[in-house]
């Protein structure tokens, strides 16, 4: 699903120049590299070279790579926040078109927040999370201006769905003419914003369990615990001692079940992709026509993601840590999985361009992924049904 490496690199300034906007150039170069390669694979030296300065000059602006990442993500979110402020001040502006255009111009935003921000400290992530919640609140306010009778909880959900639609472009490399792309993204955002969803029902918070979840074996317990740790903190930030401690054993004891940390990640990713493909085959075998198949696939996908959002997170952000062969197999499987959805959507709407269908499928899956990964939305017991309704509207099934 993610083909960041296919994106073109940002242009490099001439070495020896001292532009007045050097800080902005550094942020832009770092955002581009973090997006295409991933934070853990990028050095400060590489960022400095992209801007045409020495590494020491870079450290004068940002004391560490983590500080630079914090600034990059905060800057990206600030772009969206500023846009929503302008839209609130001028209600005559086309909301969906402006959001679509901005997200296409800043295509890296989705990856920077969903994948790379996990490398920040807890305090930094909390700060950025508050910034993101503010963005969600402003967008929900704009939606309430257009849908006067909508409840606050529903407006909030739809705001996050619109953000999911417009940031989904981070996770694929489809290219369309700019006007066509903006129009398509705006149409999907409008469909997400206007769809009628079930009234959200808040459920009481679950009682904290005193015991670890049951696992049939120690190996399974390690795999489940590591999957959660990798998804929350990123593979590079999790040590073997962390994994051992999460299941109540010493770190080296993990090697009795897995040869290396990389083998745990590979096992988790392989399991996730095989479960998705098995469900796809099962749902297709039960379907009677393309619409029925897409509806079944969407329900099955949502059930999997809401039960195991960590598995999807690994498929989205950690595939780059696999061996070259396993990376190839995983990305090929992801592409084939999306292609099945695209084929069904084209059968349902034969006049649609295949690239448009792929963009729609990625947006629909992105809605489910983002809603399932957002804790305050999961406080509603039927939010999965609401996410399915919004995704169906984006696909054109409503």
C-alpha positions, 0 to 999 in steps of 0.5 A: 500500500505504501510506495514512498520510495517511488516519490521524487526527491525534493530539489537541492539548493546550491552548496555555498549559498545562505538563503534567508529561508534556510530553516524552511528548506531544512524542514522541507528536505527532512519531510521529504526524506522522512516520507520516502525513506522513513525516519530511522533510515535517514541521517542528519548528514543526509538531510544537511547534504540535501540542503547543501550545508554542513551537518554542524550548520543543521544542528544550529537550527535543530539540536537533534534529529528528534527535534527536527522530526518534531518540527517537521510533523508540527509544521505539517499539521500547522499547514492544515490548522492554518487552512481550517482557520481561513475556512472558518473565517470565510464560509464561502470558500469550497471546504472540500476542494481547499482541503483536497488541494492542500493535502495533495500539495503536502502529500507526506502529512499522512505518513509523517503523523501515522508512521514517523511521529512514533519515533518522538518522545511521549511528551512530543507525541502528546503535544502533537496529538493535541494539535491534531485534536484541534484540527479535528475540532475545527473541521467538525465545526465546519461540518456542523456549519454545513449540516446543522442538524448533525450531532457533535459526536457524528460531526467529530467522526465525519471530520476524522473520516474526511482527514483520512480520505485526504491523507490517504494520498500519502500511502500510494503513488498514483499520479493524476493531473492536478485538477482531476486529482483535486476534483476526485479528492474533493468528491470523496471528502464531500461524500464522507462529510455528507453520508448518513451514519448510525447514531453513535452509542458510547459504551462504558470504558472496559475494566482494566484486566489484571492478567495478561490476555491468554495465549496458547503458547509462549511463542504466540504471547511473544508475537502478540506482545511484539506486534503491539510494541512495534505498532505503538513505538516503531520496530527500531525503538523496541528492544528484545528486553522490551519484548521479553518484559511484556510477557514476563521473561528475560529478553534473551529468553525470546531467542528460544522462540525466535532467532532474531527481532527481525523474525518476530516482525516478519512473522507478524507481517506475514500473518497479517497479510495472509489473514487479509487475503484469506478473508478476501477469498472467503468473502468473494466465494460468498458474494453474488455480484460486484456490489455484494462482494465489495460490501462483504469485503468492506465488512470483513476488512473492518472486522479485522482492523478493529480487532487488530489495528496493530497488524495493519499498522505494521503492514503500513509502516514497518515493511521496510525493516524486512529482508529484501525478499520478504519486502518484495513478497509483502508489497506484491501481496498488498498490491494484489489485495488492492487490485482485487478491490479495484477490479470489483469497483471497475466491474461495478462502474466500468466507466471509471479510470483504474487509477481513480478506482485505486485512489477510492479504494485506498481512501476507503481502507484509510477511513477504517484504519484511522477510525480503528486507531483513534481511541476517542472514536472507539469509545462508541460501540458501533463506530465500526458500522459508521466507518463502514458506511462512510467508506462505502460512500467513498467507494460509491456504494451508498 
